[in-house]
Amino acid sequence: MDDIYEKMNVLLRDRQDFVVATIVSKSGSAPREAGTKMIVKRDFTLIGSIGGGMLEAMVTKLSSGVFASREFVIKDFILIDKKDSSIDMVCGGGVKVLIEYVDPYDADAVSIYQKAGELKKQGLEFVLITKVHMDIPFITGKDKWICTETAFYGTEDHDVQRITKSIREDFNHIEIELQEEEGRYLIEPFYRFERVCIIGAGHIAQKIAGITKELGFYTVVVDDRKEFANKKRFQTADEVRALSSLDNLSNKIIINHDSYIIIVTRGHSYDMKVLAQMLKTDAKYIGVIGSSKKRDYTYQELLQEGFTKEDVKRIYCPIGLKIHAETPEEIAVSIAAELIKVRRGQAYDRG
């Protein structure tokens, strides 16, 4: 699905109010992680998911009151059994959810959400700070701030400046937390910007781009042929880049430790050119289309060029899980499944 902040900003531009439900904390085997958000629109349709089933039904029901009063709600849900106030979900565990109203005519709120969307699109890490009052039942734009390692956005506030200073002392290791010391503040880090970069804009790339966007990856398509790399062919992709060449890609596209690289160019020589560049990055995933025979030949070429066996072990080739895929659609599904497996931290034999 699209990034949740993209959806928020579309609604705000259309002057539509909505409710945001955020998982503040979780315990046990609850289905979604802390920080997961869901939008509830005025007609009670949902954008995003915080776990499905009865949990979302109960949050939607509570949203009706939030729309009416504009007051936030913090609610604990137990997802274990049918007793008492528990919810009948087989996963087990529990979640604490913040449910808050967002007013499209609140200029401060609009500004903060726009900035969050911009930072995410740029791939810049930031922390969102929300004051959840103990004695006032409302959250407005003046109760939200964004800090990066070097910048600060929002109205000036002494306590928040103190929190920001603390965050910056250990910026890369902040976890989502509802602080209840001097006041109550929700601290939400936005560190992981998972990007899929599809290098090569052929038929398989078209199928992959649609799936990765649905899976929540920021999807970029790159090729050196304008007739292939264009928005008409890749309508769902976040970026489509028609470059003059496939040289010096690291200077042309964002590649970091949360990048997933899918190499599906028009031939072996192009694959090799791109692969050699990608192995010099810290991309989380580097996959190359091709057979086992091509893989062995490619690995030998890389070793002869000075790459190490450890470098070669980073490559996923043949790309995709082994499901005997043949058509572009099936190959795209197998690649998407492999991305999910890597995303979830599951190691497995690539041989």
Backbone torsions as a table, in degrees:
resi	resn	phi	psi	omega
1	MET	NA	165.7	178.4
2	ASP	-68.0	157.4	175.9
3	ASP	-56.1	137.9	-174.5
4	ILE	-62.4	-32.6	179.6
5	TYR	-72.8	-30.1	173.3
6	GLU	-59.9	-45.8	-178.9
7	LYS	-65.4	-41.2	177.5
8	MET	-59.0	-45.6	-176.5
9	ASN	-69.6	-31.0	174.1
10	VAL	-64.2	-45.4	178.8
11	LEU	-63.1	-42.3	-179.9
12	LEU	-64.7	-39.4	177.4
13	ARG	-64.4	-31.1	178.4
14	ASP	-86.3	6.5	-179.6
15	ARG	59.1	38.8	175.7
16	GLN	-103.1	130.1	174.0
17	ASP	-83.0	161.2	-179.1
18	PHE	-161.1	171.6	177.3
19	VAL	-115.6	138.4	176.5
20	VAL	-112.6	127.9	174.2
21	ALA	-106.9	125.8	-178.6
22	THR	-122.8	128.9	173.3
23	ILE	-74.1	114.0	-177.3
24	VAL	-83.5	-37.5	177.9
25	SER	-155.6	158.8	177.4
26	LYS	-140.9	157.2	175.8
27	SER	-137.2	156.9	178.6
28	GLY	64.9	-148.0	-174.7
29	SER	-102.8	45.1	174.3
30	ALA	-59.5	146.8	-169.7
31	PRO	-70.0	-27.7	-177.6
32	ARG	-122.3	155.2	-175.3
33	GLU	-82.6	160.1	172.3
34	ALA	-59.4	140.1	-176.9
35	GLY	99.3	-15.1	179.1
36	THR	-66.8	137.0	-176.9
37	LYS	-120.9	153.8	174.9
38	MET	-141.1	139.3	176.8
39	ILE	-99.5	136.1	171.9
40	VAL	-113.5	118.0	-179.3
41	LYS	-83.7	171.1	-178.6
42	ARG	-57.5	-34.1	179.6
43	ASP	-87.5	8.0	177.6
44	PHE	68.3	19.3	166.0
45	THR	-78.1	154.2	-172.7
46	LEU	-112.4	145.2	171.4
47	ILE	-122.9	122.5	-175.0
48	GLY	87.2	-177.8	-178.2
49	SER	-150.6	139.7	173.5
50	ILE	-112.5	13.8	175.2
51	GLY	141.7	-10.4	176.2
52	GLY	75.8	-174.8	173.0
53	GLY	58.0	-144.2	-175.8
54	MET	-66.1	-30.0	178.9
55	LEU	-58.9	-50.8	-179.4
56	GLU	-67.7	-33.0	177.4
57	ALA	-63.9	-42.4	-179.3
58	MET	-71.5	-37.1	176.7
59	VAL	-65.2	-40.6	177.5
60	THR	-61.7	-41.3	178.1
61	LYS	-62.7	-43.9	177.6
62	LEU	-64.5	-31.5	-179.7
63	SER	-61.7	-29.4	177.8
64	SER	-57.6	-44.8	177.9
65	GLY	-69.0	-34.4	178.7
66	VAL	-66.2	-41.1	175.8
67	PHE	-59.9	-41.9	-175.6
68	ALA	-70.3	-41.2	-173.6
69	SER	-101.1	-21.7	-173.4
70	ARG	66.9	12.5	178.9
71	GLU	-91.0	139.1	179.2
72	PHE	-75.4	159.5	177.8
73	VAL	-132.0	136.0	169.3
74	ILE	-116.1	122.0	-171.9
75	LYS	-133.7	135.0	173.2
76	ASP	-92.7	132.2	176.8
77	PHE	-120.4	128.5	176.8
78	ILE	-100.0	122.5	-173.8
79	LEU	-108.0	56.3	-173.1
80	ILE	-117.7	-58.6	-175.4
81	ASP	-146.8	-167.7	-175.1
82	LYS	-95.2	2.3	-176.0
83	LYS	-77.4	152.6	175.1
84	ASP	49.9	-127.4	-177.7
85	SER	-97.7	14.6	-178.2
86	SER	-70.5	160.2	179.1
87	ILE	-105.5	136.7	-179.3
88	ASP	-77.4	86.1	174.7
89	MET	-132.6	132.1	-171.4
90	VAL	-71.7	-12.9	-174.8
91	CYS	-67.6	-33.5	-176.3
92	GLY	80.4	165.1	179.7
93	GLY	98.4	-160.5	-179.1
94	GLY	-162.3	161.8	178.1
95	VAL	-140.2	149.7	169.4
96	LYS	-107.2	129.2	-174.3
97	VAL	-123.2	131.3	171.5
98	LEU	-95.9	126.6	-179.7
99	ILE	-118.8	115.4	-173.5
100	GLU	-132.3	151.2	179.9
101	TYR	-88.5	140.2	176.5
102	VAL	-121.8	122.2	-176.1
103	ASP	-98.6	120.2	-179.2
104	PRO	-68.3	-12.4	178.2
105	TYR	-98.7	6.1	174.9
106	ASP	-88.8	99.8	-173.5
107	ALA	-59.9	-36.2	-179.7
108	ASP	-67.2	-40.5	178.0
109	ALA	-65.2	-45.0	179.2
110	VAL	-58.1	-43.2	-178.9
111	SER	-62.8	-43.7	-179.0
112	ILE	-66.3	-44.1	-179.8
113	TYR	-67.3	-36.0	176.0
114	GLN	-63.4	-44.1	-180.0
115	LYS	-64.4	-40.4	177.6
116	ALA	-60.9	-43.1	178.4
117	GLY	-62.8	-41.9	179.4
118	GLU	-63.2	-45.0	-178.4
119	LEU	-64.5	-41.3	178.8
120	LYS	-64.1	-41.8	-179.4
121	LYS	-64.5	-34.5	179.1
122	GLN	-79.3	-9.1	-178.5
123	GLY	75.4	23.5	-179.3
124	LEU	-94.8	135.7	-178.1
125	GLU	-80.0	143.9	-179.8
126	PHE	-155.5	168.4	176.2
127	VAL	-123.7	129.7	176.2
128	LEU	-97.5	128.7	179.7
129	ILE	-113.4	127.3	178.7
130	THR	-125.0	126.0	174.9
131	LYS	-82.6	119.3	178.1
132	VAL	-105.9	96.2	-170.8
133	HIS	-58.3	147.6	174.9
134	MET	-85.9	-29.1	-172.6
135	ASP	-120.2	-5.6	177.7
136	ILE	-120.5	127.7	-172.1
137	PRO	-86.2	17.3	-176.7
138	PHE	-120.9	149.1	170.3
139	ILE	-121.4	121.8	178.9
140	THR	-118.8	-179.2	178.6
141	GLY	-63.3	-26.9	177.9
142	LYS	-71.8	-10.0	178.8
143	ASP	-99.5	14.3	-179.0
144	LYS	-128.1	140.5	179.4
145	TRP	-141.2	155.1	174.8
146	ILE	-125.8	134.5	171.9
147	CYS	-129.4	138.9	169.9
148	THR	-107.5	-171.6	178.1
149	GLU	-67.0	-21.0	-175.8
150	THR	-129.8	-13.2	-174.0
151	ALA	-124.7	160.9	-179.0
152	PHE	-139.7	134.8	-179.6
153	TYR	-130.8	134.9	-178.5
154	GLY	128.5	174.2	-179.3
155	THR	-72.1	149.5	-178.9
156	GLU	-64.4	136.1	-179.5
157	ASP	-155.1	125.7	-174.9
158	HIS	-61.9	-46.7	-178.4
159	ASP	-64.4	-39.0	-179.5
160	VAL	-69.5	-35.4	175.7
161	GLN	-61.9	-37.6	177.1
162	ARG	-65.1	-43.1	178.3
163	ILE	-63.6	-42.5	179.8
164	THR	-60.1	-42.6	178.8
165	LYS	-60.6	-41.7	178.6
166	SER	-65.1	-40.9	179.5
167	ILE	-61.9	-43.8	-176.2
168	ARG	-69.4	-21.1	177.5
169	GLU	-68.2	-22.6	179.5
170	ASP	-143.4	50.1	-165.3
171	PHE	-56.1	-40.4	-172.7
172	ASN	-84.2	3.2	-177.5
173	HIS	-126.2	20.6	178.5
174	ILE	-76.9	137.0	175.0
175	GLU	-115.8	155.7	178.8
176	ILE	-58.9	136.4	-174.4
177	GLU	-158.9	140.1	171.4
178	LEU	-100.4	97.0	-177.9
179	GLN	-75.2	135.8	178.9
180	GLU	-133.5	52.7	178.4
181	GLU	-102.7	-92.1	176.3
182	GLU	-91.9	84.4	-170.7
183	GLY	89.7	-176.9	-178.6
184	ARG	-128.4	118.9	-176.6
185	TYR	-131.6	134.6	173.4
186	LEU	-92.3	122.9	-180.0
187	ILE	-106.9	116.5	-177.8
188	GLU	-122.1	107.9	176.0
189	PRO	-81.7	141.0	174.6
190	PHE	-121.0	88.4	-174.9
191	TYR	-106.0	-34.2	-172.6
192	ARG	-95.2	112.7	176.6
193	PHE	-116.1	88.7	-173.2
194	GLU	-76.1	114.2	-178.4
195	ARG	-112.6	132.6	168.8
196	VAL	-101.4	122.3	176.3
197	CYS	-111.2	111.4	-179.9
198	ILE	-96.5	113.2	-177.3
199	ILE	-102.2	109.8	-169.7
200	GLY	116.6	129.8	-171.1
201	ALA	-121.0	40.5	178.7
202	GLY	-85.2	-161.9	-175.4
203	HIS	-63.6	-42.1	-179.9
204	ILE	-64.2	-40.7	178.5
205	ALA	-59.1	-39.4	178.1
206	GLN	-58.6	-45.1	-178.4
207	LYS	-68.2	-40.0	-179.2
208	ILE	-64.6	-44.2	-174.8
209	ALA	-58.9	-39.0	178.7
210	GLY	-64.8	-39.7	-178.1
211	ILE	-72.3	-46.0	-176.6
212	THR	-63.5	-34.4	176.8
213	LYS	-64.8	-41.6	177.6
214	GLU	-63.4	-30.0	-179.2
215	LEU	-82.2	-0.3	176.1
216	GLY	93.3	5.9	176.3
217	PHE	-81.1	139.7	169.5
218	TYR	-72.3	117.6	-167.6
219	THR	-108.5	123.9	-179.7
220	VAL	-120.6	132.5	177.3
221	VAL	-115.1	131.9	-175.5
222	VAL	-130.1	137.2	173.2
223	ASP	-158.7	164.9	177.4
224	ASP	-103.3	18.9	178.4
225	ARG	-124.4	113.0	-177.5
226	LYS	-62.7	-31.4	-178.7
227	GLU	-69.0	-17.5	177.1
228	PHE	-102.7	-45.1	-176.8
229	ALA	-89.7	86.7	177.5
230	ASN	-149.0	158.1	-173.4
231	LYS	-67.0	-24.7	179.0
232	LYS	-64.7	-37.5	-179.5
233	ARG	-84.0	-24.3	-177.1
234	PHE	-127.3	70.9	-173.6
235	GLN	-69.9	-26.9	-177.2
236	THR	-90.6	-15.0	-176.7
237	ALA	-66.7	146.5	178.0
238	ASP	-72.5	-38.2	178.2
239	GLU	-138.2	140.2	171.5
240	VAL	-126.7	117.1	-173.5
241	ARG	-114.6	116.8	172.8
242	ALA	-97.8	103.5	-174.8
243	LEU	-96.2	159.3	178.1
244	SER	-70.4	-27.6	177.2
245	SER	-159.3	170.8	177.4
246	LEU	-98.6	22.0	175.4
247	ASP	-87.3	153.2	173.3
248	ASN	51.9	44.8	-177.0
249	LEU	-62.5	-33.1	-178.6
250	SER	-62.6	-21.7	177.9
251	ASN	-90.1	-6.7	-174.7
252	LYS	-112.7	-24.8	-179.7
253	ILE	-134.3	153.8	179.7
254	ILE	-77.9	121.6	175.7
255	ILE	-132.5	120.2	178.9
256	ASN	-140.8	-165.4	-174.6
257	HIS	-70.1	-7.8	176.0
258	ASP	-110.1	20.9	180.0
259	SER	-95.8	140.2	175.7
260	TYR	-115.6	116.4	-175.2
261	ILE	-102.5	124.1	177.5
262	ILE	-116.6	114.2	-175.6
263	ILE	-102.5	109.0	-179.0
264	VAL	-136.6	56.3	-178.5
265	THR	-77.9	-171.9	-173.1
266	ARG	-90.3	7.6	179.1
267	GLY	179.2	165.6	-175.0
268	HIS	-60.4	-42.5	-177.1
269	SER	-63.0	-38.0	177.2
270	TYR	-69.3	-41.5	177.0
271	ASP	-57.2	-45.5	-178.6
272	MET	-63.5	-42.2	179.8
273	LYS	-59.8	-45.1	-178.7
274	VAL	-71.4	-44.6	-177.3
275	LEU	-59.6	-43.3	179.3
276	ALA	-59.9	-35.6	177.7
277	GLN	-71.1	-42.7	-175.8
278	MET	-67.0	-31.5	179.2
279	LEU	-68.0	-13.1	177.0
280	LYS	-92.7	1.7	176.2
281	THR	-103.3	174.4	176.1
282	ASP	-104.0	31.4	178.7
283	ALA	-54.0	143.0	-177.8
284	LYS	-71.5	-32.9	-175.6
285	TYR	-141.2	132.8	175.1
286	ILE	-131.3	109.5	-179.1
287	GLY	-116.5	141.4	-179.2
288	VAL	-129.0	131.7	178.7
289	ILE	-73.3	145.9	178.3
290	GLY	148.9	169.5	-178.7
291	SER	-84.7	173.0	175.9
292	SER	-62.8	-36.7	178.8
293	LYS	-63.6	-44.3	177.6
294	LYS	-63.3	-40.1	179.0
295	ARG	-57.0	-49.7	-177.2
296	ASP	-61.7	-40.6	179.4
297	TYR	-66.5	-42.5	179.7
298	THR	-63.1	-43.6	-179.4
299	TYR	-61.6	-40.3	178.9
300	GLN	-64.0	-40.9	177.7
301	GLU	-61.2	-43.1	-178.8
302	LEU	-65.2	-41.0	178.9
303	LEU	-64.3	-37.6	178.5
304	GLN	-68.5	-27.1	178.9
305	GLU	-82.1	-4.6	176.3
306	GLY	109.2	-1.5	175.6
307	PHE	-73.4	153.4	-177.3
308	THR	-95.1	169.0	176.5
309	LYS	-62.8	-32.0	177.1
310	GLU	-67.1	-37.3	175.9
311	ASP	-60.9	-47.7	-176.1
312	VAL	-63.3	-33.8	-179.3
313	LYS	-63.9	-17.0	-179.9
314	ARG	-75.3	-16.7	-171.3
315	ILE	-84.5	135.4	173.5
316	TYR	-100.8	102.3	-179.4
317	CYS	-153.4	130.2	-2.7
318	PRO	-61.2	142.2	-176.1
319	ILE	-70.3	147.0	175.4
320	GLY	92.6	155.6	175.4
321	LEU	-69.5	153.0	-177.1
322	LYS	-79.6	91.1	177.6
323	ILE	-123.9	18.2	179.9
324	HIS	58.8	39.9	-179.9
325	ALA	-69.2	142.3	179.2
326	GLU	-127.4	-47.2	-177.0
327	THR	-79.4	160.7	176.0
328	PRO	-54.3	-38.2	179.6
329	GLU	-65.0	-44.0	-179.9
330	GLU	-67.5	-40.2	178.4
331	ILE	-62.9	-40.9	178.4
332	ALA	-61.4	-41.1	178.1
333	VAL	-63.1	-42.7	-178.7
334	SER	-65.4	-38.1	178.0
335	ILE	-67.4	-44.6	179.6
336	ALA	-60.6	-39.8	178.7
337	ALA	-63.1	-38.5	178.7
338	GLU	-66.2	-40.0	177.2
339	LEU	-60.2	-42.1	179.3
340	ILE	-62.3	-42.2	-179.0
341	LYS	-62.8	-41.4	177.7
342	VAL	-69.0	-41.4	178.8
343	ARG	-56.9	-39.7	-178.0
344	ARG	-85.2	4.5	174.9
345	GLY	76.4	26.7	-177.9
346	GLN	-97.7	116.8	178.3
347	ALA	-88.2	150.6	178.7
348	TYR	-161.4	167.5	-178.3
349	ASP	-71.9	125.5	179.5
350	ARG	-96.3	-4.5	-172.4
351	GLY	-66.7	NA	NA
